[in-house]
Amino acid sequence: MKVVDLRSDTVTLPTDEMRQAMYQAELGDDDYGEDPTVNLLEQRSAALLGKEAGLFTASGIMSNLVAILTHTRAGDEIILGSESHILWYEVGGASALGGAILRTVPNEEDGRLDLVAIEATVRPEDIHYPPTTLLCLENTHNRCGGTVLSAEYTASACDLAHRHGLAVHLDGARIFNAALTLGVSAAQLASPVDSVCYCLSKSLSAPVGSVLCGSGEFIARARKKRKMLGGGMRQAGVIAAAGLVALDTMIDRLAQDHANARRLAEGLSKIPGVNCSPEKTLSNIVMFSLPSHVPPHAFIDHLREKDVKLNYPEGPRLRAVTHRMVEAEDIDRALDRMQDVVQEFPTGLS
């Protein structure tokens, strides 16, 4: 029986068209700038995000780290959200490898950072203080449940940052999901930022990779940082080819993932004791909490025995992510099994 894997959209497998493109890809040495498939992916990515140039990297974490290393020097301070992916899930690379200081501003429920709080966090010029040089935003916002930042908010945050001499990097791992939700282009969402990256290996279903975009001068410097991190992948067109297919075939179908996420959220909200807000499910990430008498880890263990997979939570909320390999009928099957598992735990016991 098919396993319904809702752990992450990173579990997606490449399509047959992607595999064929990988097999047939025209190749060269990307370190010399001679891989035509990589070059085309970088050019198309930059055009989609409204930037001058792009840089293909192995992962979203590498894109974020390369951006930070390019924008900052050791000892610089970065402002970012308290729930940001860079802070939580990137192994402290900005500090360990870049010597940057991470200073957080609380994320609002919708993923925004309060502009007044950002401004108050920018260090004034003082011999005792590290310089604040970078603001990092995230769209869609993972830990805030796939929430989206509007183009207007991003522009306001960038205006503030630029007035204080800060660059702005946007972790846009799922920026095409955000663009779909808002009914705007990804380029509009990325227009005011100095750099932006997106992931090919999440909801776009390619097997590997991310692309970092910015000005031509920024990307030229970023390319050297990528090399320093071991990211010069030589005949990388073999994997970039799947990314090109993803851009052609996967962006428009993201609406199905959003519809399935809403279907899941609405179903969860009807299970007695489960707390889920369908109206807050804006993209392909669903956040929910269980009845107080249902232990989350045991719930997930029992669910896996019924061929539905979720990640173990880090707090009271659980996350489910829809993607290309989950259909509407899979959502219905998962909901039936979730309800069954909740009912396995008698009220008042844990």
C-alpha positions as CSV (number, residue, x, y, z in Angstrom):
1,M,0.0,0.0,0.0
2,K,1.2,3.5,-0.8
3,V,2.9,5.4,2.0
4,V,1.5,9.0,2.4
5,D,4.7,10.9,3.2
6,L,3.9,14.3,4.7
7,R,7.2,14.9,6.3
8,S,8.4,17.5,3.8
9,D,8.3,18.4,0.1
10,T,12.0,17.4,0.0
11,V,10.9,13.8,-0.3
12,T,9.7,14.3,-3.9
13,L,11.3,12.2,-6.6
14,P,12.3,13.6,-10.0
15,T,9.8,13.1,-12.8
16,D,10.5,10.9,-15.8
17,E,11.0,14.0,-17.8
18,M,13.6,15.2,-15.4
19,R,15.4,11.9,-15.5
20,Q,15.5,12.0,-19.3
21,A,16.7,15.5,-19.3
22,M,19.5,14.6,-16.8
23,Y,20.5,11.7,-19.1
24,Q,20.7,13.9,-22.2
25,A,22.1,17.1,-20.6
26,E,24.8,19.0,-22.5
27,L,27.7,19.3,-20.1
28,G,30.9,21.2,-19.4
29,D,33.1,22.3,-16.5
30,D,31.0,24.7,-14.5
31,D,34.0,25.9,-12.5
32,Y,35.2,27.4,-15.8
33,G,31.7,28.6,-16.6
34,E,31.5,26.1,-19.4
35,D,28.5,24.0,-18.5
36,P,25.8,25.2,-20.8
37,T,23.0,23.6,-18.8
38,V,24.0,25.2,-15.6
39,N,24.5,28.5,-17.4
40,L,20.9,28.3,-18.8
41,L,19.5,27.4,-15.4
42,E,21.2,30.4,-13.7
43,Q,20.1,32.8,-16.5
44,R,16.5,31.6,-16.4
45,S,16.4,31.7,-12.6
46,A,17.7,35.3,-12.5
47,A,15.1,36.3,-15.1
48,L,12.3,34.7,-13.1
49,L,13.4,36.5,-9.9
50,G,14.1,39.8,-11.6
51,K,17.8,39.8,-10.9
52,E,20.9,40.2,-13.1
53,A,22.6,36.9,-12.4
54,G,22.3,33.5,-10.7
55,L,24.5,30.9,-9.1
56,F,23.6,27.2,-8.9
57,T,24.3,25.7,-5.5
58,A,24.0,22.2,-4.0
59,S,21.2,23.2,-1.5
60,G,19.2,26.0,0.0
61,I,21.5,26.0,3.1
62,M,24.5,26.5,0.8
63,S,22.7,29.4,-1.0
64,N,21.9,31.1,2.3
65,L,25.4,30.6,3.6
66,V,27.0,31.9,0.4
67,A,24.8,34.9,0.5
68,I,25.7,35.6,4.1
69,L,29.5,35.2,3.4
70,T,29.2,37.5,0.5
71,H,27.2,40.2,2.2
72,T,29.2,40.2,5.5
73,R,32.6,40.0,7.2
74,A,33.5,38.2,10.4
75,G,32.2,40.1,13.3
76,D,29.3,41.6,11.5
77,E,25.8,41.3,13.0
78,I,22.9,39.9,11.1
79,I,19.2,40.6,12.0
80,L,16.9,37.7,11.3
81,G,13.7,36.2,12.7
82,S,13.5,34.2,15.9
83,E,11.9,31.4,13.9
84,S,14.0,31.6,10.8
85,H,15.4,28.6,8.9
86,I,18.8,30.1,9.0
87,L,18.8,30.3,12.8
88,W,17.1,26.9,13.4
89,Y,18.2,24.5,10.7
90,E,21.5,25.5,9.2
91,V,23.9,24.2,11.8
92,G,25.1,27.7,12.8
93,G,27.0,28.0,9.6
94,A,26.8,31.8,9.5
95,S,28.6,32.0,12.8
96,A,30.9,28.9,12.6
97,L,32.1,29.6,9.0
98,G,31.4,33.3,8.6
99,G,32.0,34.6,12.0
100,A,28.7,36.5,11.9
101,I,26.6,37.3,14.9
102,L,23.0,36.3,14.7
103,R,20.6,38.8,16.4
104,T,17.0,37.9,16.4
105,V,13.7,39.8,16.2
106,P,10.6,37.9,17.1
107,N,8.6,36.6,14.2
108,E,5.0,37.6,14.1
109,E,2.5,34.8,13.6
110,D,2.4,35.5,9.9
111,G,6.2,35.4,9.5
112,R,6.8,39.2,9.5
113,L,9.3,41.0,11.6
114,D,8.0,44.2,13.2
115,L,9.6,47.1,11.4
116,V,9.9,49.1,14.6
117,A,11.7,46.2,16.2
118,I,14.0,45.8,13.2
119,E,15.0,49.5,13.4
120,A,15.5,49.2,17.2
121,T,17.8,46.3,16.7
122,V,20.1,48.0,14.2
123,R,23.3,48.9,16.1
124,P,24.2,52.6,16.1
125,E,27.8,53.6,15.2
126,D,29.8,52.9,18.4
127,I,33.3,51.6,19.1
128,H,31.8,49.0,21.4
129,Y,29.3,47.5,18.9
130,P,29.6,45.1,16.0
131,P,28.3,46.6,12.7
132,T,24.9,45.5,11.6
133,T,25.2,44.8,7.9
134,L,22.5,42.4,6.8
135,L,18.8,41.7,7.3
136,C,17.5,38.2,6.4
137,L,13.8,37.6,5.6
138,E,12.0,34.3,4.7
139,N,9.2,33.7,2.2
140,T,7.3,31.5,2.6
141,H,8.0,31.1,6.2
142,N,8.6,27.5,7.3
143,R,8.2,27.5,11.1
144,C,5.3,30.0,10.9
145,G,3.3,27.5,8.9
146,G,4.0,28.4,5.2
147,T,2.9,32.0,5.7
148,V,3.7,34.6,3.1
149,L,5.3,38.0,3.1
150,S,3.6,40.5,0.8
151,A,5.5,42.5,-1.8
152,E,4.5,45.7,0.1
153,Y,5.9,44.4,3.4
154,T,9.1,43.3,1.8
155,A,9.5,46.7,0.2
156,S,9.0,48.5,3.5
157,A,11.5,46.2,5.3
158,C,14.0,46.8,2.5
159,D,13.5,50.5,2.6
160,L,14.2,50.5,6.3
161,A,17.3,48.3,6.0
162,H,18.7,50.3,3.1
163,R,18.3,53.6,5.0
164,H,20.5,52.1,7.7
165,G,23.1,50.7,5.2
166,L,22.0,47.1,5.6
167,A,21.8,44.7,2.7
168,V,18.7,42.4,2.5
169,H,18.8,38.6,1.7
170,L,15.6,36.7,1.1
171,D,15.5,33.0,1.9
172,G,12.9,32.2,-0.8
173,A,13.1,28.5,-0.6
174,R,9.4,28.3,-1.5
175,I,9.0,31.7,-3.1
176,F,7.0,30.3,-6.0
177,N,4.5,29.1,-3.4
178,A,4.3,32.6,-2.0
179,A,3.9,34.1,-5.4
180,L,1.0,31.8,-6.2
181,T,-0.8,32.6,-2.9
182,L,-0.5,36.3,-3.5
183,G,-1.2,36.2,-7.2
184,V,2.0,38.1,-8.1
185,S,5.2,37.1,-9.7
186,A,8.2,35.9,-7.8
187,A,10.1,38.8,-9.3
188,Q,7.7,41.2,-7.6
189,L,8.3,39.6,-4.3
190,A,12.1,39.7,-4.8
191,S,12.4,43.1,-6.4
192,P,13.6,45.2,-3.5
193,V,16.0,42.6,-1.9
194,D,19.7,42.5,-2.7
195,S,19.8,38.7,-3.0
196,V,17.3,35.9,-3.1
197,C,17.5,32.1,-3.3
198,Y,15.0,29.4,-4.1
199,C,15.0,25.6,-3.8
200,L,14.6,23.3,-6.7
201,S,14.4,20.3,-4.5
202,K,11.4,21.1,-2.4
203,S,8.0,21.8,-4.0
204,L,9.5,22.0,-7.5
205,S,10.4,18.3,-7.2
206,A,13.9,18.4,-8.7
207,P,16.4,16.0,-6.9
208,V,19.1,18.5,-6.0
209,G,19.8,22.2,-5.9
210,S,19.1,25.8,-5.2
211,V,19.8,29.0,-7.1
212,L,21.1,32.2,-5.5
213,C,20.3,35.4,-7.5
214,G,21.4,39.0,-7.3
215,S,23.4,41.6,-9.1
216,G,26.1,40.6,-11.5
217,E,28.7,42.0,-9.1
218,F,27.2,40.2,-6.1
219,I,27.1,36.8,-7.9
220,A,30.7,37.2,-9.1
221,R,31.8,37.5,-5.5
222,A,29.4,34.8,-4.4
223,R,30.9,32.4,-6.9
224,K,34.2,32.6,-5.1
225,K,32.5,31.9,-1.7
226,R,30.7,28.9,-3.3
227,K,34.2,27.6,-4.4
228,M,35.5,28.1,-0.9
229,L,32.7,25.9,0.5
230,G,33.4,23.1,-2.0
231,G,30.4,23.9,-4.1
232,G,32.2,23.9,-7.5
233,M,30.5,20.9,-8.9
234,R,32.2,20.6,-12.3
235,Q,29.7,18.9,-14.8
236,A,26.8,20.0,-12.7
237,G,24.5,20.2,-15.7
238,V,23.6,16.6,-15.0
239,I,21.5,17.9,-12.1
240,A,20.8,21.4,-13.4
241,A,18.9,19.8,-16.2
242,A,16.3,18.6,-13.8
243,G,16.0,22.1,-12.5
244,L,15.2,23.4,-15.9
245,V,12.4,20.9,-16.3
246,A,11.1,21.9,-12.8
247,L,10.9,25.5,-13.9
248,D,8.9,24.5,-17.0
249,T,6.6,22.0,-15.4
250,M,6.3,22.4,-11.7
251,I,5.5,26.0,-10.9
252,D,2.0,26.0,-12.3
253,R,1.0,22.8,-10.6
254,L,1.8,24.2,-7.1
255,A,-1.9,25.1,-6.9
256,Q,-2.7,21.4,-6.4
257,D,-0.4,21.3,-3.4
258,H,-2.1,24.3,-1.9
259,A,-5.5,22.8,-2.5
260,N,-4.4,19.6,-0.9
261,A,-3.0,21.4,2.1
262,R,-6.3,23.3,2.6
263,R,-8.1,19.9,2.2
264,L,-5.9,18.5,4.9
265,A,-6.3,21.5,7.2
266,E,-10.1,21.4,6.9
267,G,-10.2,17.7,7.6
268,L,-7.9,18.0,10.7
269,S,-10.1,20.8,12.1
270,K,-13.0,18.4,12.1
271,I,-11.2,15.8,14.2
272,P,-12.3,16.2,17.8
273,G,-9.6,17.8,19.9
274,V,-7.3,18.6,17.0
275,N,-6.5,22.3,16.7
276,C,-6.0,23.4,13.1
277,S,-6.9,26.7,11.4
278,P,-7.6,26.2,7.7
279,E,-7.8,29.9,7.1
280,K,-4.1,30.1,8.2
281,T,-3.1,27.5,5.7
282,L,-1.8,29.7,2.9
283,S,0.5,27.4,0.9
284,N,1.6,23.8,1.2
285,I,2.4,23.7,4.9
286,V,-0.2,22.7,7.5
287,M,0.4,23.2,11.2
288,F,-1.8,21.6,13.9
289,S,-1.8,20.4,17.5
290,L,-3.2,17.3,19.0
291,P,-5.6,16.9,21.9
292,S,-3.8,17.3,25.2
293,H,-4.1,13.6,26.1
294,V,-2.5,12.4,22.8
295,P,1.3,12.2,23.1
296,P,2.8,13.6,19.8
297,H,5.6,11.1,19.4
298,A,3.3,8.1,20.1
299,F,0.8,9.6,17.7
300,I,3.4,9.7,14.9
301,D,4.7,6.2,15.8
302,H,1.2,4.8,15.5
303,L,0.6,6.8,12.3
304,R,3.7,5.4,10.6
305,E,2.4,1.9,11.3
306,K,-0.6,2.9,9.2
307,D,1.6,4.1,6.3
308,V,1.4,7.9,7.0
309,K,4.6,9.7,7.8
310,L,5.1,12.9,9.8
311,N,8.2,14.3,11.3
312,Y,8.5,14.3,15.1
313,P,7.7,17.8,16.4
314,E,10.1,20.2,18.3
315,G,7.2,21.7,20.2
316,P,3.5,21.4,20.7
317,R,2.6,21.8,17.0
318,L,3.0,19.2,14.3
319,R,3.7,20.0,10.6
320,A,2.5,18.3,7.4
321,V,3.7,19.3,4.0
322,T,1.9,18.5,0.7
323,H,3.8,18.0,-2.6
324,R,3.7,16.4,-6.0
325,M,3.6,12.9,-4.7
326,V,0.5,13.4,-2.6
327,E,-2.9,13.3,-4.3
328,A,-6.3,14.4,-2.9
329,E,-7.2,10.7,-2.2
330,D,-4.0,10.4,-0.2
331,I,-5.0,13.3,1.9
332,D,-8.4,11.6,2.6
333,R,-6.7,8.4,3.5
334,A,-4.3,10.2,5.8
335,L,-7.1,12.0,7.5
336,D,-9.0,8.7,8.2
337,R,-5.9,7.2,9.7
338,M,-5.1,10.3,11.8
339,Q,-8.6,10.2,13.2
340,D,-8.3,6.5,14.0
341,V,-5.0,7.1,15.8
342,V,-6.4,10.0,17.9
343,Q,-9.2,7.7,19.0
344,E,-6.7,5.0,20.1
345,F,-5.8,7.3,23.1
346,P,-8.6,7.3,25.7
347,T,-9.4,10.7,27.0
348,G,-7.5,11.5,30.2
349,L,-4.6,9.0,29.5
350,S,-1.2,9.9,28.1
